[in-house]
Amino acid sequence: MKSNPVAKKPWRYAGYPKKTVRLYLAEGRVLPKKLKGEDRARPQMTLAECQNYVDSVLTSSYVRTRYSFNKRIRVTDGRGFEAGAALFSKDGKPVIHLPRFTRNKHYILHEITHHLVGINEAHNAIFTTALLRLVKAQMGHSAYSKLKSAYLEKGVEFAGRR
């Protein structure tokens, strides 16, 4: 009998939709967003490095040929946020808020994907497929394979799931 991957969800996901919990659990399996233990010695990306990474992703041939997104996403330090967030500023410009613990490439790709596919597609199959493909384009086949395996293990819906 197959176990329910959401049944023993951590308390921090209480009240979240199942699709979101499954996605976060899958991402946490292979691409931890928070640095733990010995990884704490590794410095996080600076805000300038995060902004440069966002700019390079958005100007990559992969993104330019697949999305009609032609705006700059501004990166902020995320003070007052418990997690990273893809939002819009008061003047309608895309923003990503990145508290210190979220300043790594995978977390940034997750937030970029929100803007690329549209905020209304949050964590559905369109979003998860786009994130999976963006991880492959930006982080390589190994990161893609690990994330895809975690998606399958945790029951995350995505295009081409078998």
C-alpha positions in Angstrom: 0.0 0.0 0.0 1.4 3.4 -1.0 1.8 5.9 1.8 0.3 9.4 1.6 3.3 11.8 1.1 1.4 14.6 2.7 0.0 12.6 5.7 3.0 13.5 8.0 3.5 17.0 6.8 5.5 19.3 9.1 3.6 21.7 11.2 4.8 24.7 9.2 2.7 23.6 6.3 -0.6 23.3 8.2 -3.3 25.0 6.2 -1.4 24.9 2.9 -3.0 23.2 -0.1 -1.8 19.6 -0.6 -0.2 20.5 -4.0 1.9 23.2 -2.2 2.9 20.8 0.6 3.9 18.1 -1.9 6.0 20.6 -3.8 7.8 22.0 -0.8 8.5 18.5 0.6 9.9 17.4 -2.8 12.1 20.5 -3.1 13.3 20.1 0.5 14.4 16.5 -0.2 16.9 17.4 -2.9 17.4 21.1 -3.0 17.3 22.3 0.6 16.3 26.0 0.8 17.8 26.5 4.3 21.4 25.9 5.0 21.9 23.4 7.9 24.8 22.0 9.9 28.1 22.2 8.0 26.5 24.1 5.2 26.1 27.2 7.4 29.8 27.8 6.9 29.1 28.4 3.2 28.2 32.1 2.7 24.8 32.9 1.3 24.6 34.9 -1.9 24.6 38.6 -1.4 21.6 40.7 -2.7 23.8 41.9 -5.6 24.7 38.3 -6.5 21.0 37.4 -6.3 20.0 40.3 -8.6 22.8 39.3 -11.0 21.6 35.7 -11.0 17.9 36.8 -11.6 19.1 39.1 -14.5 21.1 36.3 -16.1 18.2 33.8 -15.9 15.8 36.3 -17.4 18.2 37.1 -20.3 19.1 33.5 -20.9 18.2 32.1 -24.3 16.1 29.4 -22.5 13.8 32.0 -20.9 13.8 34.4 -23.9 12.7 31.7 -26.3 9.9 30.3 -24.1 8.4 33.2 -22.2 7.1 36.6 -23.3 8.2 38.0 -19.9 10.2 41.1 -20.7 10.4 42.9 -17.3 13.2 43.2 -14.8 12.5 41.5 -11.5 13.8 43.5 -8.7 15.3 41.6 -5.7 14.8 42.9 -2.2 16.2 41.7 1.1 12.9 40.3 2.3 12.9 41.8 5.8 9.7 41.0 7.5 9.0 38.0 5.4 9.2 34.4 6.9 10.1 33.0 3.4 10.9 34.2 0.0 8.1 35.7 -2.0 7.3 36.6 -5.6 5.1 39.7 -5.6 4.4 43.0 -7.3 5.4 46.4 -6.0 2.8 49.1 -5.6 3.5 50.4 -9.1 3.0 46.9 -10.6 6.6 45.9 -11.1 7.7 42.3 -10.3 9.7 41.8 -7.1 11.2 38.9 -5.3 11.7 39.2 -1.6 14.7 37.1 -0.3 15.4 36.8 3.4 19.0 35.7 4.0 18.2 32.0 4.3 16.6 32.0 0.9 19.5 33.3 -1.1 20.4 30.3 -3.1 19.9 29.4 -6.8 17.1 26.9 -6.3 15.0 29.2 -4.1 15.5 32.1 -6.6 14.5 29.9 -9.5 11.3 28.9 -7.6 10.4 32.6 -7.2 11.3 33.5 -10.8 9.0 30.7 -12.0 6.1 32.4 -10.2 6.6 35.5 -12.3 7.3 33.6 -15.6 4.1 31.5 -15.5 1.9 34.0 -13.6 1.1 34.3 -9.9 -2.3 32.6 -10.5 -0.5 29.4 -11.5 1.0 29.0 -8.0 2.3 25.4 -7.5 0.0 23.7 -10.0 1.2 21.5 -12.8 2.0 24.4 -15.1 4.2 25.9 -12.4 5.9 22.7 -11.3 6.7 21.7 -15.0 8.1 25.2 -15.6 10.2 25.0 -12.5 11.5 21.5 -13.3 12.5 22.7 -16.8 14.1 25.9 -15.5 16.1 23.9 -13.0 17.4 21.7 -15.8 18.3 24.7 -18.0 20.0 26.7 -15.2 21.4 24.0 -12.8 21.9 21.1 -15.0 20.6 17.6 -15.6 21.7 16.2 -12.2 19.6 18.8 -10.3 16.7 18.2 -12.8 16.8 14.4 -12.3 16.9 14.7 -8.5 14.0 17.1 -8.5 12.0 15.0 -10.9 12.5 11.9 -8.7 11.4 13.9 -5.7 8.3 15.1 -7.5 7.4 11.5 -8.3 8.1 10.3 -4.8 6.0 13.1 -3.2 3.2 13.0 -5.7 3.8 16.4 -7.3 1.8 16.8 -10.6 3.7 17.9 -13.6 3.5 17.5 -17.4 4.9 14.2 -18.7 4.6 12.5 -15.3 4.7 8.8 -15.6 
